[in-house]
Amino acid sequence: MGKLCGWITHDQPAADVLAVVRGMLPGCSESDVASRASGVVAARPDVVPAIATESNGLLIAIGGRVRGTDAAKLADLYKRLGERCLEHVSGSFSLAILDPQTGSGLLAVDRMGTRGLCYASHPRGLVFGSTAEAVAAHPGVGRQVSRQALFNYLYCHMVPSPGTIFREVRKLQPGECVVFRNGAAQPRFYWTMRYTDQAAESIDVLESRFRRLLRESAARAIGGDTEIGAFLSGGTDSSTVAGLLTETRGRPARTYSIGFKAEGFDEMEYARITARHFRTEAHEYYVTPQDVVDTIPNVAQAYDEPFGNASAVPTYLCARMARADGVKVMLAGDGGDEIFGGNARYALQRVFQGYWALPTGLRRRVIEPIMLRADSPNAIAPWRKLKSYVRQAAVPLPDRLETYNFLHRAPLSDIFEGDFLQQLNPEEPLQLQRAAYARAAARSYVDRMMHLDLKFTLADNDLRKVSRMCELAGIEVRYPLIDDALVAFSGELPPDLKVKGLTLRYFFKRALRDFLPPETIAKKKHGFGLPFGVWLREHPSLKAMVHDNLSAFGLRGILRPAYIGHLLRQHESTHATYYGVMIWIVMMLEQWLAAREL
C-alpha cells in the first residue's frame, strides 16, 4: 500500500532529513519528501497511491484514496474548519496534516480503518507512519517491545488497536483522528457508526435503495481499472462482489479461489457454483502443506506486528495467483458480515441473551446457586447441557464472546512465566472489547456486537490480513461492501432485519435472492480457513518447523515450557484443529520476533 511517515518537532528537523525518512520508509527519494521549518512529511506510493506535498503553508501526506478532494482542497478545508475537515472527507485513506508555523497537526484514518496509521508522542513532538515499525524506527521513539502487547497478541491472535507491539507507539482505530496541539496528542473519534431500532421505510423501499447503493459502491471500487479481479470463496459476500464485477463491466469477471485437500475445509464447489452462475473466468489453486512451509516466513515477516490469522497464507497465495495472471487490483468481500449481520455468534448469542429476560431474582437466587455450584448434577446429559448453558449465559456480553479463549481454559499462572505475568494487565484485552461494545450508538446487543466486530474482527484482523497479503503479492485490494454510503445505509436497518430469529443476514439475502445462486443464499459462512492443525499431524517438514519454533519460543520467558508441551501433546492426541490454532499463534510470534532479532 502507499506508505506515509513524518514528524513535527519543537526544534529544527534532523540535520539529515532524508536519512531519517529512509530509516522509517526505505526506498524514499528526495522527491517523496516535503519539509518546512520543524515539520516533515514523506510518502512512497506502492500498489496504492500516496503523496506528500506542501499546500497553503501546510505539509500534507495522503495514503490511499480520498474521495472528492485532493491535497490543495484538504489544506483549504483544514484552514477553515480545523479537525472538522474530516466531516467532509470519505474513502479509504490515511492522512497527516502538519502546520509547522503553529507546531500543530492532525492525523486520521478512514471510517473502517482500511489504511493503517501509527504515531508516537514524545517531549520533542509527534512522529507518525503507516506502520508501527516505521514510527519505531525514528530516532526519538525506539523499538522496545511491549509485554502487554505480547499478551494481547496471544489473547486476540493479533495486537489490537490502539496498542502496538512497540511500547511507545500507538495506532489509530477506525474513524479515529489525533489532534496534536501545544505539545500534546489527543485521540478522538471523528466518526461513529449510527444504528436504529426501527426502519423509517418499508422493506421493499429499503431493498431498492440497497441494490442501488450496492451497485454504486461496486462502480466506485472498480473505477476505470481494467486489470481487475475478485476473490471468490463461494460465500455470500465474495459471490456478491464477483457478480457485481461481472455486471458492472459487462463481461465475465476474473475470479480467484483457493481449495484444500482436507475434509471439512474445502469449499471450492461453492466457488464453482458462483462462477457458473455469473459465468466468471474462474481460476483455482489447491494449497498444499509444503506451500504452508514455504510461505510462513514471508507471511510472518510481512506484517509490522505479530499477526496470527492463519488464513493469511491462502489469501497471499490467492493474490499471488492473480498477480501472476496480470491482475493489478482485486476486489474483496470483507465487511459484509459486520454490517449486515452475518457472523454465527450473532445468532448464538440470541440464544444466550434469552436467559437475561428471566427475572433477576430467579436467575441469581434460584437458577445460578443450583446450577453453578461445584456439586450440581453432572451425570445426566440434560443436566450437563443445562449447566453449560447457564454457565455461559450468566456471563454478560461482550465477555461471553471469549468463553472459549485459550487463555481462559487454564489458570494464567499455568500458562505464563511468573515474571512475565507480573508486568502486565491480563484484563486489558477484555477492557478494550468492553469499551468498543459500550461505545456503540445502539441499544440492541446485536448492533453492539457488530460495532465491536467492526474494530476487532474487521479493522484489527480481516482488513489487516487481506491488505497486507495483497501488498506482499504486489496487488491493490478494494472493499466495495464497506463503502461509506453502504455502511451508513446498514445502520438504518433495525437489528431484526439483519438477524431475524436465528437467521443471519436476513435482509441482505432477501434483497439479493434473485441475484445470487440459491445454494449461496443457503450456505453457511466458511472462508479461506487453513487446515493447519490437520496437516501438522501428517507433514514432516511442517512438524519440524513447528517444533523448532516452539522450542525457541520456550526460551523467551513468556510461556511456560510445560504449557507448550501440553499444547503439542493435546494436538497429537485430541482435537488437532482446535489446538493447532494456538500452536500457529505461538509459531508466528516466534517467526516475527526472530526475524527482527528481538
C-alpha positions in Angstrom: 0.0 0.0 0.0 1.0 3.6 -0.2 3.1 4.4 2.8 3.5 7.6 4.8 5.8 8.9 7.5 6.8 12.2 9.1 7.1 14.2 12.2 6.7 17.7 13.7 9.0 18.9 16.4 9.6 21.8 18.7 13.0 22.4 17.2 14.6 22.1 13.8 14.3 18.8 11.9 17.2 16.3 11.9 20.3 17.5 10.1 19.8 14.8 7.5 16.1 14.6 7.0 16.3 12.1 4.1 18.4 9.7 6.2 15.8 9.6 8.9 13.0 9.3 6.4 14.7 6.4 4.7 15.2 4.7 8.0 11.4 4.9 8.5 10.4 4.3 4.9 13.1 2.6 2.9 13.3 3.5 -0.7 12.2 7.1 -0.4 13.9 9.7 -2.6 14.1 13.5 -2.2 11.0 13.9 -4.4 9.0 11.9 -1.9 9.7 14.3 0.9 8.3 17.7 1.8 9.7 19.7 4.8 9.5 23.1 6.3 10.9 24.5 9.5 10.1 21.9 12.1 7.9 19.6 10.1 8.5 16.7 7.7 6.1 14.6 5.6 7.1 11.8 3.2 5.2 9.3 1.1 6.1 6.3 -1.0 3.5 5.2 -3.5 3.3 1.4 -4.0 0.3 -0.6 -5.1 -1.8 2.2 -3.5 -1.3 5.9 -4.3 0.5 8.1 -1.8 1.5 11.7 -1.9 3.5 14.2 0.3 3.3 17.8 -0.6 3.2 21.4 0.7 0.0 23.4 0.2 -1.2 26.7 1.7 1.6 26.6 4.2 0.7 23.1 5.4 2.5 19.8 5.0 0.1 17.1 3.8 0.6 13.4 3.3 -2.2 11.2 2.0 -2.1 7.4 1.5 -4.9 5.6 -0.3 -7.9 7.2 -1.9 -9.6 10.3 -0.5 -12.8 10.7 -2.4 -13.9 14.2 -3.7 -10.8 16.1 -2.6 -7.1 16.5 -3.1 -4.2 17.9 -1.1 -5.0 21.5 -2.0 -8.7 21.2 -1.2 -7.8 19.4 2.0 -5.4 22.2 3.0 -8.2 24.7 2.4 -10.7 22.7 4.4 -8.3 22.4 7.3 -7.5 26.1 7.3 -11.2 26.9 7.5 -12.5 24.0 9.7 -9.6 22.6 11.6 -10.2 18.9 12.6 -13.8 19.2 11.4 -12.5 19.0 7.9 -12.8 15.2 8.4 -16.5 15.5 8.2 -16.1 16.3 4.5 -13.7 13.5 3.7 -14.6 9.9 2.7 -12.9 7.0 1.0 -10.2 4.6 2.0 -7.3 6.6 3.3 -4.7 7.6 5.9 -3.6 11.2 6.2 -1.5 13.7 8.0 -1.8 17.5 8.1 1.0 19.4 9.8 1.2 23.1 10.4 4.9 24.0 11.0 4.0 27.6 11.9 1.9 26.7 14.9 3.6 23.3 15.7 0.2 21.6 15.4 -1.1 18.7 13.3 -3.9 16.2 12.5 -3.7 12.5 11.8 -6.6 10.4 10.7 -7.7 7.1 9.1 -10.9 6.3 7.2 -14.1 5.2 8.9 -13.5 1.5 8.6 -9.8 1.6 9.2 -8.8 0.1 5.9 -5.5 2.1 5.9 -3.3 2.0 8.9 -1.6 4.9 10.6 0.5 4.8 13.8 2.0 7.5 15.9 4.2 8.3 18.9 4.1 11.5 21.0 7.3 12.4 22.9 8.6 15.5 24.6 10.1 16.9 21.3 6.9 16.4 19.2 4.9 13.9 17.2 6.0 11.1 14.9 3.7 9.2 12.5 4.0 6.4 10.0 1.8 3.9 8.1 3.3 1.1 10.2 4.4 0.6 13.8 7.9 -0.3 12.6 8.1 3.0 10.7 7.4 5.0 13.8 9.6 2.9 16.0 12.5 3.5 13.5 12.5 7.2 14.3 15.5 8.2 16.5 13.2 9.8 19.0 11.0 6.7 19.5 12.7 3.3 19.6 11.8 -0.4 19.2 11.2 -1.6 22.8 8.7 -4.4 22.7 5.6 -4.2 24.9 5.0 -7.1 27.2 1.4 -6.1 27.3 1.2 -6.3 23.5 2.7 -9.8 23.6 0.0 -10.9 26.0 -2.7 -9.1 23.9 -1.5 -10.9 20.8 -1.6 -14.3 22.5 -5.2 -13.5 23.7 -6.5 -11.9 20.5 -4.2 -13.5 17.9 -3.2 -10.0 16.7 -2.2 -6.8 18.6 -5.5 -4.9 18.9 -5.5 -1.1 18.5 -4.8 1.3 19.9 -1.7 -0.5 21.2 1.1 -1.8 19.0 3.9 -4.3 19.6 6.2 -1.4 20.5 5.7 0.2 23.9 5.9 3.9 22.7 3.8 3.5 19.5 0.1 3.7 19.1 -2.2 3.0 16.2 -5.4 4.8 15.2 -8.7 2.9 15.4 -11.4 3.0 12.7 -12.9 6.5 12.4 -10.3 8.0 14.8 -8.1 11.0 14.5 -5.3 12.5 16.6 -5.1 16.2 17.2 -1.6 17.5 18.1 -1.6 20.8 19.8 0.5 22.5 22.5 2.8 19.5 22.6 0.0 17.0 23.4 -1.5 14.3 21.2 -5.3 13.9 21.8 -7.0 10.9 20.0 -10.7 11.1 19.4 -13.4 9.6 17.2 -14.4 11.9 14.4 -17.0 9.4 13.1 -19.2 6.9 14.9 -21.4 4.3 13.3 -25.1 5.1 13.9 -27.7 2.4 14.4 -31.5 2.4 14.6 -34.1 0.1 16.2 -36.9 0.8 13.7 -36.8 1.2 10.0 -38.1 4.5 8.5 -39.1 2.9 5.3 -40.8 -0.3 4.1 -38.6 -3.3 3.4 -39.4 -3.1 -0.3 -38.1 0.5 -0.4 -35.1 -0.4 1.6 -34.3 -3.3 -0.7 -34.5 -1.0 -3.7 -32.1 1.6 -2.1 -29.8 -1.2 -1.0 -29.4 -2.6 -4.5 -28.8 0.9 -5.9 -26.2 1.7 -3.3 -24.5 -1.7 -3.8 -24.1 -1.1 -7.5 -22.8 2.4 -6.9 -20.3 1.1 -4.4 -19.1 -1.5 -6.8 -18.7 1.0 -9.6 -16.6 3.3 -7.3 -14.4 0.4 -6.3 -13.9 -0.8 -9.9 -13.3 2.7 -11.3 -11.7 2.7 -14.7 -9.3 -0.2 -14.0 -9.2 -3.0 -16.5 -6.7 -5.4 -14.9 -9.1 -6.2 -12.1 -10.3 -9.5 -10.5 -12.1 -10.7 -7.4 -11.5 -13.1 -4.5 -14.1 -15.9 -4.6 -14.6 -18.2 -1.7 -18.1 -19.1 -2.7 -19.7 -17.3 0.3 -22.3 -14.6 0.2 -20.0 -11.6 0.2 -17.4 -12.8 -2.3 -20.2 -14.1 -4.6 -21.9 -10.8 -4.5 -18.7 -8.9 -5.4 -17.9 -11.3 -8.2 -21.4 -10.9 -9.6 -21.2 -7.1 -9.3 -17.9 -7.0 -11.1 -19.3 -9.0 -14.0 -22.5 -6.9 -14.2 -20.7 -3.6 -13.9 -18.1 -4.3 -16.6 -20.5 -6.2 -18.9 -18.2 -9.2 -19.3 -17.1 -12.2 -17.2 -15.1 -11.2 -14.2 -11.8 -12.9 -13.4 -12.3 -14.7 -10.1 -9.7 -16.4 -7.9 -10.4 -19.3 -5.5 -8.4 -21.4 -3.1 -9.1 -25.0 -2.2 -7.7 -27.5 0.4 -7.5 -31.3 0.0 -8.7 -31.8 3.6 -12.1 -33.0 4.7 -14.3 -30.2 6.1 -12.1 -27.4 4.8 -12.6 -27.4 1.0 -15.3 -25.0 -0.3 -14.3 -25.0 -3.9 -17.6 -26.4 -5.1 -19.4 -23.3 -3.8 -17.0 -21.1 -5.6 -17.7 -23.1 -8.8 -21.4 -22.7 -8.3 -21.0 -18.9 -8.2 -18.5 -19.0 -11.2 -21.1 -20.9 -13.3 -23.9 -18.7 -12.2 -22.2 -15.5 -13.2 -20.1 -17.1 -16.0 -16.9 -15.8 -14.5 -13.4 -16.6 -15.8 -12.5 -18.8 -12.9 -9.1 -19.5 -11.6 -8.4 -22.1 -8.9 -5.4 -23.2 -6.7 -5.2 -26.0 -4.2 -2.9 -25.2 -1.3 -0.5 -27.9 -0.1 1.2 -28.4 3.2 4.5 -27.6 1.5 3.1 -24.3 0.4 2.5 -23.5 4.0 6.1 -24.4 5.0 7.5 -22.3 2.1 5.2 -19.3 2.8 5.2 -19.0 6.6 8.5 -17.0 6.9 7.4 -14.4 4.2 3.9 -14.1 5.7 5.2 -13.7 9.3 7.8 -11.1 8.3 5.4 -9.1 6.1 3.5 -7.7 9.0 4.7 -4.8 11.0 3.5 -6.6 14.1 2.9 -10.2 15.1 -0.2 -11.5 13.2 -1.8 -14.8 13.9 -4.6 -15.3 11.4 -3.7 -18.5 9.6 -5.9 -17.6 6.6 -3.3 -15.0 5.6 -1.4 -17.9 3.9 -4.2 -18.8 1.4 -5.0 -15.1 1.0 -1.5 -14.4 -0.1 -1.4 -17.5 -2.4 -4.7 -16.4 -4.0 -3.4 -12.8 -4.5 -0.1 -14.1 -5.9 -2.0 -16.3 -8.4 -4.0 -13.2 -9.6 -0.9 -11.1 -9.9 0.8 -13.7 -12.0 -2.2 -13.6 -14.2 -1.7 -9.9 -14.8 -4.3 -8.6 -12.3 -3.3 -5.3 -10.6 -6.5 -4.7 -8.5 -8.5 -7.3 -6.5 -12.0 -6.8 -5.0 -12.6 -8.4 -1.7 -15.9 -9.0 0.1 -14.8 -8.3 3.6 -17.1 -6.4 5.9 -20.5 -7.7 4.8 -20.8 -9.8 7.9 -20.0 -7.0 10.3 -22.6 -4.5 8.8 -25.4 -6.9 7.7 -25.3 -9.5 10.5 -23.5 -12.5 9.1 -21.3 -13.8 11.9 -22.6 -17.0 13.5 -22.2 -15.6 17.0 -24.9 -13.1 16.4 -27.5 -15.8 16.3 -25.8 -17.9 19.0 -25.8 -15.0 21.5 -29.5 -14.5 20.9 -30.0 -18.0 22.5 -27.9 -16.9 25.5 -29.5 -13.5 25.8 -32.9 -15.1 26.3 -31.6 -16.1 29.8 -31.3 -12.4 30.7 -35.0 -11.9 30.0 -35.7 -14.0 33.1 -36.4 -12.1 36.3 -33.2 -11.1 38.1 -34.2 -12.7 41.3 -35.0 -16.0 39.6 -31.6 -16.1 37.9 -29.5 -15.0 40.9 -31.3 -16.6 43.8 -32.6 -19.9 42.3 -31.0 -20.9 39.0 -27.4 -19.9 39.4 -26.9 -21.1 43.0 -28.1 -24.5 42.0 -26.6 -24.9 38.5 -23.2 -23.2 39.1 -22.2 -24.8 42.4 -19.5 -27.4 42.2 -21.7 -30.3 43.3 -24.6 -29.6 40.9 -25.8 -32.6 38.9 -23.4 -33.7 36.2 -24.2 -37.3 35.4 -27.4 -36.9 33.4 -26.8 -35.4 29.9 -29.7 -32.9 30.1 -28.3 -31.5 33.3 -24.8 -31.2 31.9 -26.2 -29.2 28.9 -28.3 -27.0 31.1 -25.4 -26.3 33.4 -23.2 -25.4 30.5 -25.9 -23.1 29.1 -26.3 -21.3 32.5 -22.6 -21.0 33.0 -22.2 -19.3 29.6 -25.4 -17.3 29.7 -24.6 -15.9 33.2 -21.5 -14.1 31.7 -22.6 -10.7 30.3 -21.7 -9.5 26.8 -19.2 -8.9 25.5 -17.1 -11.1 27.9 -19.2 -14.1 26.9 -17.8 -14.0 23.4 -14.4 -15.0 24.9 -15.7 -18.0 26.8 -13.6 -20.5 24.7 -10.5 -18.3 24.5 -7.4 -20.4 25.1 -6.2 -18.1 27.9 -9.5 -18.9 29.8 -9.0 -22.6 29.6 -6.4 -22.8 32.4 -5.1 -20.5 35.1 -2.8 -17.9 33.7 -0.1 -19.0 36.1 -0.1 -22.4 34.4 0.4 -20.8 31.0 2.8 -17.9 31.6 6.1 -17.5 33.4 5.6 -15.6 36.6 8.0 -12.7 35.9 6.2 -12.1 32.6 2.7 -12.2 34.0 3.5 -9.8 36.9 4.3 -6.9 34.4 1.0 -6.7 32.6 -2.7 -6.3 32.9 -4.4 -9.6 32.0 -7.8 -7.8 31.8 -6.7 -5.4 29.1 -8.0 -7.4 26.0 -11.4 -7.6 27.6 -11.3 -4.0 28.7 -10.7 -3.0 25.1 -13.6 -5.1 23.9 -15.9 -3.8 26.6 -15.0 -0.2 25.5 -15.9 -0.8 21.9 -19.1 -2.6 22.8 -20.2 0.2 25.1 -19.2 2.9 22.7 -21.7 1.7 20.1 -24.5 4.2 19.4 -27.0 1.4 19.7 -29.4 -0.2 22.2 -29.6 -3.7 20.6 -26.9 -6.2 21.7 -26.8 -7.4 18.0 -25.8 -4.0 16.8 -23.4 -3.7 19.7 -21.7 -6.9 18.7 -21.4 -5.8 15.1 -19.9 -2.5 16.3 -17.4 -4.5 18.4 -16.6 -6.6 15.3 -16.0 -3.5 13.1 -13.0 -2.9 15.2 -11.7 -6.3 16.4 -12.8 -8.7 13.6 -12.7 -6.3 10.6 -10.2 -3.5 11.1 -7.8 -5.2 13.5 -7.9 -8.6 11.8 -9.5 -9.2 8.4 -8.6 -5.9 6.7 -5.1 -6.1 8.0 -4.8 -9.6 6.8 -6.1 -9.1 3.3 -4.5 -5.7 2.7 -1.0 -6.8 3.8 -1.1 -10.1 1.8 -2.2 -8.3 -1.3 0.6 -5.8 -0.9 3.1 -8.6 -0.4 1.8 -10.1 -3.7 2.2 -6.7 -5.4 -1.5 -6.1 -5.9 -4.0 -3.4 -4.7 -7.2 -4.6 -2.9 -10.5 -2.7 -2.6 -13.6 -3.4 -0.4 -16.8 -2.4 -2.1 -19.0 -3.7 0.7 -17.7 -1.2 3.2 -18.1 1.8 1.0 -19.1 4.8 3.3 -22.5 5.1 1.8 -23.3 1.4 2.1 -22.1 1.3 5.7 -24.2 4.3 6.6 -27.2 2.6 5.0 -26.7 -0.6 7.0 -27.1 1.4 10.2 -30.6 2.3 9.1 -31.6 -1.4 9.2 -33.0 -2.5 12.5 -31.3 -5.5 14.1 -34.3 -7.8 13.4 -33.8 -7.3 9.7 -30.1 -8.2 10.0 -30.5 -11.2 12.3 -34.1 -12.4 12.1 -34.6 -15.0 14.8 -31.7 -17.3 14.2 -31.4 -16.4 10.5 -28.3 -14.5 9.7 -28.1 -11.7 7.1 -31.9 -11.9 6.5 -32.2 -8.5 4.7 -29.1 -8.9 2.6 -30.1 -12.4 1.3 -33.7 -11.4 0.8 -32.6 -8.3 -1.2 -30.3 -10.4 -3.4 -32.5 -13.5 -3.7 -32.8 -13.0 -7.5 -29.2 -12.1 -7.9 -27.2 -14.8 -6.1 -27.4 -18.6 -6.7 -29.8 -20.3 -4.3 -27.0 -22.5 -3.0 -25.1 -19.4 -2.0 -28.1 -18.0 -0.2 -28.5 -21.2 1.8 -24.8 -21.9 2.6 -23.2 -21.3 6.0 -20.2 -19.0 6.4 -16.8 -20.5 5.9 -14.0 -18.7 4.1 -10.3 -19.5 3.4 -9.7 -21.5 6.6 -6.4 -23.2 6.6 -6.3 -26.9 7.7 -3.0 -26.3 9.6 -3.8 -28.5 12.6 -4.7 -31.5 10.4 -1.6 -31.1 8.2 0.6 -30.6 11.2 0.0 -34.3 12.2 0.8 -35.5 8.7 3.5 -33.4 7.1 7.1 -33.9 8.4 8.5 -30.6 7.2 5.7 -28.7 8.8 6.1 -30.6 12.1 9.8 -29.9 12.1 9.3 -26.2 11.6 6.7 -26.0 14.4 8.8 -27.9 16.9 11.9 -25.7 16.1 9.9 -22.5 16.6 8.1 -23.6 19.7 11.3 -24.8 21.3 13.0 -21.5 20.6 9.9 -19.6 21.9 10.1 -21.6 25.1 13.4 -20.0 26.0 11.9 -16.4 25.9 10.4 -16.4 29.4 6.9 -15.8 28.2 5.1 -19.2 28.1 5.9 -22.0 30.4 7.7 -24.8 28.5 5.3 -27.2 30.2 2.4 -25.4 28.7 4.0 -25.6 25.2 4.5 -29.3 25.7 0.8 -29.6 26.8 -0.3 -27.9 23.5 1.7 -30.3 21.4 0.5 -33.4 23.3 -3.1 -32.3 23.1 -2.8 -31.6 19.4 -1.5 -35.1 18.8 -4.0 -36.9 21.0 -7.2 -34.9 20.9 -8.6 -32.1 18.7 -6.0 -31.3 16.0 -7.8 -28.3 14.6 -8.6 -26.6 18.0 -5.1 -27.0 19.4 -3.5 -26.2 16.1 -4.8 -22.7 16.4 -2.7 -21.8 19.5 0.3 -23.7 18.1 0.1 -21.5 15.0 -0.2 -18.3 17.1 2.9 -19.1 19.0 4.9 -20.2 15.9 4.1 -16.9 14.1 5.1 -14.8 17.1 8.4 -16.6 17.2 8.9 -16.2 13.5 8.2 -12.4 13.8 10.5 -11.9 16.8 13.4 -14.0 15.4 13.3 -12.2 12.0 13.9 -8.9 13.8 16.3 -10.3 16.3 14.1 -9.2 19.2 
